[in-house]
Amino acid sequence: MVAKRWFLALVAAVLGLAALAAPASAAVQVAQVAQVAPAGCTTSIQWVQQGNNYFYGLGNLQCTSGRYRAKAVCINNQTGAGYVNYGTQVVTAPATATVLCNTGNSAQAVYAVTDPLDAGVPGCVSWVEWVNQGGNNLFYGRGQAQCDTGRYRVKALCKNEQTGDYYILYGTQVVTAPAAVSVTCNTGNTAQIVQAVADPAAAGLAGCMTWSAWIVQGSTLYYGRGSAQCDSGRYQARLACHNLQTGQDYVVYAPVVTAPATSTGTCLSGNSATAVTTVAA
């Protein structure tokens, strides 16, 4: 009987030690896989030569914390078309990661890519191109976007260079990262701002763009006009207006709309719109 009690006590002690050890082991495992996002990142771009007359755009990236690699928006200097290249080397801060564009192409911008990748639609970059299609003097502003993960399409704020009017265009193609996707403005119009749009669209107020313009109506009527447009939610544009004669500042609220409509407001005649923000409704 004494031996049986001794055996049960030994088993309980062993189990107790195992129970105490389990959380410590789990804590070690969590620490090993914890992700630290890159922070304090600085970038630089070089034009480098490798071999005989082979030149490349080289992007350099260094952060103060996190694990990361580099990616660059590269431009084909012959066609004007852009694309994204990822570096293959993953480093831990404060090491430098590099990425190289194709032969003869220049690097326009360099970004940090979290390793492992974040969830959702992070790491999106965008750029604007001026392209010729058809060869018959038909030029278009084209916007491209590319993300590290997720599914997305693209939208662009386009400008009619003849009238000065702005409008939003959504691309119809949905892609999965890391593919690039594009949207083209109307003939002769330029792309001003480009954004990736999550598919399906995010909940709440998301994907907002704002812009302002100086509008002429008639021969002597000038107005500062401001607009806001989002991918989802209900909102209105808030204009900070400035009276150029008196120096007085005031606020104008545009009508409330539901995405993806544009909310547009106008300052008083002769007054400018100095800032535009989006307000949830």
C-alpha positions in Angstrom: 0.0 0.0 0.0 2.9 2.4 0.8 4.5 1.5 -2.5 1.3 2.3 -4.4 1.0 5.7 -2.7 4.6 6.4 -3.5 4.1 5.5 -7.1 1.0 7.7 -7.5 2.9 10.6 -5.9 5.8 10.1 -8.3 3.3 10.1 -11.3 1.7 13.3 -10.0 5.0 15.0 -9.6 6.1 14.1 -13.1 2.7 15.3 -14.6 3.0 18.5 -12.6 6.5 19.2 -13.9 5.2 18.5 -17.5 2.3 20.9 -17.0 4.7 23.6 -15.7 7.0 23.1 -18.6 4.4 23.2 -21.4 3.6 27.0 -21.2 7.3 27.8 -21.2 7.8 25.7 -24.4 4.8 27.4 -26.0 6.2 30.8 -25.2 9.5 29.9 -26.8 7.7 28.8 -30.0 5.6 32.0 -30.2 8.7 34.1 -29.8 10.4 32.2 -32.7 7.6 32.9 -35.2 6.6 36.4 -34.0 6.7 38.8 -37.0 8.3 42.2 -36.6 7.3 44.6 -39.4 10.1 46.5 -41.0 10.5 50.0 -39.5 12.8 53.0 -39.9 13.5 52.1 -43.5 15.7 54.1 -45.8 16.2 53.6 -49.5 18.6 54.6 -52.3 18.9 54.0 -56.0 22.0 53.5 -58.1 22.8 53.1 -61.8 25.3 50.2 -61.9 27.4 48.5 -64.6 27.9 44.8 -64.8 30.0 43.4 -67.6 30.5 45.2 -70.9 28.0 48.0 -71.4 25.3 46.3 -69.3 23.7 48.9 -67.0 21.0 48.2 -64.4 18.9 50.2 -61.9 19.8 49.0 -58.4 17.6 49.6 -55.4 19.0 49.5 -51.8 16.9 49.1 -48.6 17.9 49.2 -45.0 15.6 49.2 -41.9 16.2 49.6 -38.2 14.0 46.6 -37.3 12.2 43.6 -38.8 12.9 40.9 -41.4 12.5 42.0 -45.0 13.5 41.9 -48.6 13.4 44.7 -51.2 11.2 45.3 -54.2 11.5 48.1 -56.8 9.2 49.8 -59.3 11.3 49.6 -62.5 10.8 51.6 -65.7 11.7 50.4 -69.2 13.4 53.5 -70.5 12.6 52.6 -74.1 8.9 51.9 -73.8 8.0 53.9 -70.7 6.3 50.8 -69.2 6.8 50.0 -65.5 6.9 46.7 -63.6 7.9 45.4 -60.2 10.9 43.3 -59.3 11.4 41.5 -56.0 14.8 40.9 -54.5 15.5 37.3 -53.5 17.6 38.0 -50.4 15.8 38.1 -47.1 17.7 40.0 -44.3 17.3 41.0 -40.7 17.7 44.6 -39.6 19.9 46.5 -39.9 21.3 44.6 -42.9 20.9 46.0 -46.4 18.7 44.2 -49.0 19.0 45.0 -52.7 16.9 44.5 -55.8 18.0 44.8 -59.5 15.9 45.9 -62.5 16.3 44.3 -65.9 19.1 45.3 -68.2 19.0 49.0 -69.2 16.0 49.7 -67.0 16.0 52.2 -64.2 14.6 51.9 -60.6 12.0 54.6 -59.7 11.2 53.6 -56.1 12.2 51.0 -53.6 10.0 49.4 -50.9 10.4 47.0 -47.9 8.6 43.7 -48.1 7.8 42.0 -44.8 9.0 38.4 -44.4 6.8 36.4 -43.8 4.2 38.3 -45.8 1.4 40.1 -44.1 -2.3 39.1 -44.5 -4.9 41.0 -46.5 -3.8 43.4 -49.2 -0.6 45.0 -48.0 2.5 46.4 -49.6 0.7 48.0 -52.5 2.6 50.3 -54.8 1.4 52.2 -57.8 2.8 54.3 -60.6 1.7 56.3 -63.6 2.6 55.9 -67.3 2.0 57.8 -70.5 1.5 55.2 -73.2 0.8 55.1 -77.0 -1.7 52.5 -78.2 -2.5 51.9 -81.8 0.3 53.9 -83.2 -2.0 56.7 -84.5 -1.1 59.5 -82.1 -3.4 58.0 -79.5 -2.0 58.5 -76.0 -3.4 57.5 -72.7 -2.6 58.0 -69.1 -2.3 54.5 -67.5 -2.1 53.7 -63.9 -0.7 50.4 -62.5 -0.8 48.9 -59.1 0.9 45.9 -57.5 0.6 44.4 -54.0 2.5 41.7 -52.0 -0.5 39.6 -51.1 -4.3 39.5 -51.6 -6.7 40.0 -54.5 -7.2 43.5 -56.0 -8.0 45.6 -59.0 -6.9 49.2 -59.6 -8.5 52.7 -59.8 -7.1 56.0 -61.1 -7.9 59.6 -60.7 -7.8 60.9 -64.3 -7.6 64.4 -65.6 -9.0 65.8 -68.9 -6.1 68.1 -69.9 -8.4 70.2 -72.2 -11.1 71.0 -69.6 -9.3 70.5 -66.3 -12.0 68.1 -65.1 -11.1 65.1 -62.9 -12.9 61.7 -62.8 -12.4 58.3 -61.3 -12.0 55.1 -63.4 -11.9 51.6 -62.0 -10.2 48.8 -63.8 -12.3 45.7 -64.5 -9.5 43.1 -64.1 -9.0 41.5 -60.7 -5.7 39.8 -60.1 -3.9 37.9 -57.3 -0.6 39.1 -55.8 2.0 39.7 -56.9 0.6 40.4 -60.3 0.3 44.0 -61.6 -3.0 45.4 -62.8 -3.7 48.5 -64.9 -6.4 51.0 -65.7 -6.3 53.4 -68.7 -7.8 56.9 -68.7 -9.7 58.2 -71.7 -7.8 59.2 -74.8 -5.5 62.2 -74.2 -6.2 62.2 -70.5 -3.5 61.8 -67.8 -3.6 59.6 -64.7 -2.9 61.6 -61.5 -3.3 59.2 -58.6 -3.5 55.4 -58.7 -4.6 53.0 -55.9 -5.0 49.3 -55.5 -8.6 48.3 -54.6 -9.1 45.2 -52.4 -11.5 42.6 -53.9 -13.9 42.1 -52.3 -14.0 45.8 -51.1 -13.1 46.4 -47.5 -15.9 47.1 -45.0 -16.5 50.6 -43.7 -14.9 53.7 -45.1 -12.0 52.6 -47.2 -9.9 53.5 -50.3 -10.6 57.2 -50.2 -9.1 59.7 -52.7 -9.4 63.5 -52.4 -8.5 66.2 -54.9 -9.0 69.9 -55.6 -9.2 72.0 -58.8 -9.6 75.6 -59.9 -12.8 75.8 -62.0 -13.7 78.5 -64.5 -17.4 79.0 -65.2 -18.2 81.7 -67.7 -15.8 84.5 -68.5 -15.0 85.8 -65.0 -16.3 83.2 -62.5 -13.7 81.2 -60.7 -14.2 78.6 -57.9 -12.1 76.4 -55.8 -13.7 72.9 -56.0 -12.9 69.9 -53.9 -13.9 66.2 -54.2 -13.7 62.9 -52.3 -14.3 59.4 -53.5 -14.0 56.1 -51.7 -14.3 52.3 -52.5 -16.9 51.7 -49.7 -18.9 53.5 -47.1 -21.0 56.7 -46.8 -19.1 60.0 -46.7 -18.8 63.6 -47.7 -16.0 65.9 -48.8 -14.9 68.7 -46.4 -13.3 71.7 -48.1 -11.0 74.2 -46.3 -11.7 77.3 -48.4 -9.7 80.6 -48.5 -10.9 84.0 -49.4 -8.1 85.5 -51.4 -9.3 89.1 -50.9 -9.8 89.1 -47.1 -7.5 86.2 -46.1 -10.5 84.5 -44.2 -10.6 80.8 -44.0 -13.8 78.8 -43.7 -15.2 75.3 -44.2 -17.7 73.9 -46.8 -19.2 70.4 -46.6 -20.2 68.7 -49.8 -23.3 66.4 -50.1 -23.2 63.0 -48.5 -22.9 60.1 -51.0 -22.5 56.3 -51.0 -19.4 54.7 -52.5 -18.2 54.7 -55.2 -19.9 58.1 -56.0 -18.0 61.3 -55.8 -18.8 64.0 -53.2 -18.0 67.4 -54.6 -18.3 70.9 -53.0 -17.4 74.4 -54.2 -16.0 77.4 -52.4 -17.5 80.8 -52.9 -16.8 82.7 -56.1 -13.1 83.7 -56.4 -12.1 81.6 -53.3 -9.7 78.7 -53.4 -9.9 75.2 -51.9 -6.7 74.8 -49.9 -7.4 71.3 -48.5 -9.9 68.5 -48.9 -10.6 65.7 -46.5 -13.1 62.8 -46.3 -15.7 62.7 -43.5 -17.6 59.5 -42.7 -21.4 60.0 -42.7 
